[in-house]
Structure formats: C-alpha cells, structure tokens
Amino acid sequence: MKICRTALIGIGGFGVEHVNLMQKLAGEGSLQVIAFAEPNVGAHQESYGKLTALGAIHYTNYVQMLTFHPDIDFVVIVTPIPTHKPMCIQVMRMGFHVLVEKPPAITIQDLDEMIAVRRETGRLCQVNFQNTSGQAFRTLLERLDSGVLGQVEHVVGIGMWKRLRSYYDRTRWAGKLVNDGQYVLDGTFTNPFAHLLHNCLLAAGVEGAPDLYPESVQAELYHVNDIEGDDVSCIRAVMANGSSVYFYAMLCHEASEVPSIAVYGTRGEAHWDYQNKLTIRTQDGEEDLAFGPDDLMRNMYLNLMKAIETPGKPLFSPIEACRSFVLVSNGAYESARAVRAIPGRFVIEQEEGDSTVSLLPGLSEKMRDAAAKRQLYGEYPLPWATPTRPFRMVGYSRFELPADMLASKGRPTN
C-alpha cells in the first residue's frame, strides 16, 4: 500500500486520538502528515508538538492549508458537530477525500446535501463510526448477510454509562439542542451512543440499502442533568424491510457497562458487544467468538487508504450508509416533541472526584427488563415516563426542531 498524505482539521477534544493514531501510522511508514489546521494551538500544545515533530505545517485556516497542499490524499475533520457539513462540502469540492467524525450531520437535509456533493465530486467520504470496523461486528454482518439467522425481526441495543457533570461542562455545545444559532442536538443517540444506534441499523440490514429507511419512529427523551438535550432515551424504529430496531440508553447509570446489541431472526439470535465479542445461537448450536482488542480507528484509516488506492473497495462507513441513522435521530425528536425533566425525587445526586453525578437507580434496575420486553419506558411503565406516539417517516426530507423545544432558543440558521 502506498504512503498516503493527510491533513487534519481540529486537534482538540477527540482530535487528540487522531493525532496519536497519525503519529503511530507515520511511525509505521504508511502515512505522511502534511499539515494541520487549528486556530487555538495554545490550548493544545502537546498535540501541536507531536504534529510538528512529524513535519506537519500548522495553519489557522483550513481552506488556506488545502490550497497550499493540493497533493494531499485525504483530510480528517475533527471539529464541533455543526461544522461537519460545511467543512465536508468545502473539502470535497476542493478535490480531497474525507474522513469525518460522527455524526456526519445533524439534519437529514444537511446529510442529503453532503451526499449529493460527494456524488458530484466523486470523492470518498468515510464517517468515523469506528465500531463498524471491529472483527466481531464485521463477522456479524457477514453472517447476517449469509442468512444464518433467517430474516432479522428485531434488533435491540442497550447502552448504560455514567457521565459526570464535568462531561457537560467540557465544551459550550455539550448537552445543547441549539448553540450559536445552529442545531447541535447533543444527546445519547446523536453523540455518546451514536455508534450503538448506527450499528443497530446496520444489523437490521437497512443502512445504505436503497428504500429501506424507517417507516416510523417512536421515542421518549428525558434528562436528569440540567441540560437541554437528553441523557435518557428509548427509541422504536419500524423499518421498511419489516425489521424493528429498539434502542435504550442512559448516561446516569451507577457505572459504565459494555454496550451491546442483540439480533433476533426467524432462525436464531446473535449477541455482539463493544468488547469485540460475538455469540450466535441457532438450532444447530451456539458459537462464541471473542476476537480480543482491535484498534478500531486504525481500521477506519487503513480501510479509507486502501479504498483510495483501489477504486471500488467498499468503505466500512460511507456517508451514504448513515442516512437511516440521521433519519431515526431526527424522527426521535419529532416523536418525543420534548425533552422531559425527570423529577428530582427519582434522582440521586452525589459528589464524585472534583465533579458531581446524577444517577437514576430506578431505570438502572429496570432498563434490561424493558428492553427484553421491547417496551418503551412509558409502556413499561416507569413512574416518571410519558408515552409518545409514532412519527411517520415515509418521504421525510427536512427536519426542524419541534416548536416547544425551540422556546427561547431562536430559530437555527442551518
């Protein structure tokens, strides 16, 4: 494989992980880091030092950077969520392939514009849903495609993590629905558990498949922290191929457990988790596959680099394969109509380290049972939950935040 030339936009936040990986790949001789763009290097001196040690040239303006380096093979975009769309479009129109952090876009109209530009320019656009690249998950998709479980009927994803108050204080847009006049929609399924929802949809056989988008989405969104977005959610999405996706998430669990997905088909079931483990049960018996640690981001880089060198090689997470993810996330807000505060009597608040944490023990005890019964929280029912109605998604092409959620925030410009 040839040595690829790359540039990075954004070295703060999760950009640190990309800097470290670039340093590793450069050391292996497979990647040359040409340049990076970051307006505030003073706040990221360690990453700045690592990149300049690799010979990368610093710029404050990414357009200027790319203008001066037209021979770059691909550009990595690790910037706040609302900037993904304009930067991706600009970079592709300037002639470069792209690796962009998840989620690729907030709204379906933005994603569709990005897809149109990708097709117009012929550039590759890999979305860094790195959990699509692990051996266990790739094996699951291969087995599902071979029909080992028959027809997939239900996919159930469960994510139970703990996030301290400091998690929401780390950046201005954390936990926001709208920030600086732009949609952010920062919540369980659009950010921390975006990988889980996206993989559920892949397992249901609909991501990237023509005309197999959600027919309806029903969701409940809640928060225990003082935020605009959700830290507790559940979603039921009925897909056009007859499968149903169920998603359950909370960021107020007493610990952080390993997220997992269960797939139920007409001939058996499969269970996958973030630790690269896969179990398949059919009438023929049970198969346990544990692949061990896997460098997921490295997989994503190498996959894109091979696709650049070998036209036609499929990407693990092309932007087109993210359309159902964005539709379901938009439909969740349309169905929920509000992010509801869970009353304080159900919440435990306590100090932890230099921060505090809000816990929801009642849901911690009941979430797995609700998921096993494939019931939303309001159907289970939990005492603080409010039932919602399904929102029909057929023909859906434009998202606007429901009016009740926009109160006092102003209408976003994007």
ABEGO torsion letter per residue (X at the ends): XBBBBBBBBEABEAAAAAAAAAAAAAAAGABBBABBBBABAAABAAAAAAAAAAGBBBBABAAAAAAABAABABBBBBBBAAAAAAAAAAAAAAGBBBBBBOBABABAAAAAAAAAAAAAAGBBBBBBBAAAABAAAAAAAAAAAAGAAEBBABBBBBBBBBBBAAAAAABAABGBABBGGBBAGBBAAABAAAAAAAAAAAAAGABGBBGABBABBBBBBBBABBBABBABBBBBBBBAAGBBBBBBBBAABABBBBBBBBBBBAAEBBBBBAAGBBBBBBAAEBBBBBAEBBBAAAAAAAAAAAAAABBGBBBABBAAAAAAAAAAAAAAAAAAGBBBBBBAAABBBBBBEABBBBBBAAAAAAAAAAAAAGBBAAAOBBAABBBBBBBBABGBABBBBBAAAABGAEBBAX
